[in-house]
Amino acid sequence: MLPDHLAPGLRVLFCGTAAGRASAARGHYYAGPGNRFWGLLASTGLTPRRLAPEEDHLLPGFGLGLTDLAKGVAGMDREIPAGAYDPARLAALVAEWQPGVVAFTSLTAARLALGDKALNAGPQPGGFAGSTVWALPSPSRANGHFSPGVWQALADHVRLRP
């Protein structure tokens, strides 16, 4: 569905579960109406301005990358077949590109990739393929319990890294 946006030296690789229907239709990440992703990047200082979904290819220039745990499918998490998720592919990407942080943009993605059904939002112990791991609450408007605090904590963590 959506191409990975990767580059050497990424500070953060954001990983979602799969492209949403609006994102798949538009061909760009986090393109659904009301999705908070692009606003969060700007408000937390991870990007110098609010980018549009059509500018997703610019993120590596800011040290940020994009991928999904399931490629070639689109829809809400509950619509994605369990076999579509590919943690091994993600681990290979992380090992190759070595981002400082892998930030899952939903608890579902983090739980599937890490095999921990009980994890909570925030930094995770252990890591993933050599990178620090954060689990973030989904920025989707469908997430009625969204709080930006963990997103800000991630941005603060990234700014403090050498």
Secondary structure, DSSP 4 states (H G I P E B T S, - for coil): ----B--TT-SEEEEESSB-HHHHHHTSTT-STT--HHHHHHHTTSSSSPPPGGGGGGGGGGTEEEEESB-S-BS-GGGS-GGGB-HHHHHHHHHHH--SEEEESSHHHHHHHHT-TT--SEEEEEEETTEEEEE----STT-TT--THHHHHHHHHHHH--
